[in-house]
Amino acid sequence: MSSAYVTISALFLFFYLVAAPVFKYGEYVFALPRVNVTVVSLLFLILLAVFGALVISKKCFRTSAPITVLFSSCLVIWVVLAQIVQIPMLSGQVGTHELLTYPARTLIATMAMFLSAISLPGIMKRFGAWFLFGWIVSVVLYFYGASMSKGYFVYLDGEKIYLMLSDAFAALSIIVLAVLKRDLLKVGVFLISSLVLFFLVSRSALLLFVVSCMVYVLWIRPAVGIAILGFLGMVFGVLWDSIVALLGESHRMIRFFTTGEDSSFSTRAELFEIGFQHLKDNWLLGQYMYDVVSFDTSGKYAHNFMSFWTAYGVGPFILFCLVVFGFCMQIALNRKHARHIECFTILVIFNVAAVIVSKSYLYVYIWLAIGAGVGYLCSRPMLGKVERKTGALS
């Protein structure tokens, strides 16, 4: 793969996973100057398209590539075209702000994330130290911010928004885990990352990060995974009362377990019912930005796979299911390459589970997993040894 393309991909991922959250955190917590993430992402997208067009076409459409790679490419193309066709028709139905912010994530960031993630195998070999450094900086900054009275949040439109920080940090931590070679260092990064995600107060990001990492460990070393789960269960059992006393029963991260009540779960249950009705109305062709069209505001979508289906239609949804099935088959059949596909495996588990249970069609990091899947499935260890065994079924 082109050295320039890998370098540009690494720069974008570092910007999006490390610099952008830090800039936004600094903007809203420390009143630092604003950095327009969308404009920077668009510039990277142009560079990725210019330097990577030939490389990507050879990688994604060559006959030796698994069919899952073709499905992944078709999925991205379909989603992009669906937006390009529908956006001009939405100008009179939605506000200018939403018409700019939604495509910034679902079109610009999506394409840049997918195109850059294809280079992830090469990025980790050449630029792994960058991401380790970025992880350390993020940990220090976020722990420092946790001690401030302003809170551990990004403030947008007067509301506390933590998902931008937690989703990016979880993805960054997964990459760093795969970069490290020593198991002891991996354990340290896992524990510190879990603690940071706890203070970022995103329950889904924390739970999915822990679960995805543990599933990977159980896959490659079942006995070690069982021992770790037992140890963690014992620690939480012993310290639970102290944790509740320290944080208080109403703390967001534990109140569901202490009181049985949670406004977030109640709201998502209501949105699920609304989302099911939207899906019945738009299941075939989809309606991009259906939530804004219906309610004249953002955020009124189901926080699960239904929003993706409703926004883009049944075709992309079927392709998405085929891609996920293909990735799972490759992971299951290639245990001997587990170290090579560690990053890909954990990214797939984390992001697919996120889309199924807690994320909407605006979620950018699923395209990080899909792009990484294309990159790893087309890498030499997978094409040279795996494809002979699995044939066309991927």
Summary of the structure (lengths in Angstrom):
residues: 394
radius of gyration: 20.7
end to end distance: 22.5
largest distance: 60.1
contacts: 1303
relative contact order: 0.13
helix: 77%
strand: 2%
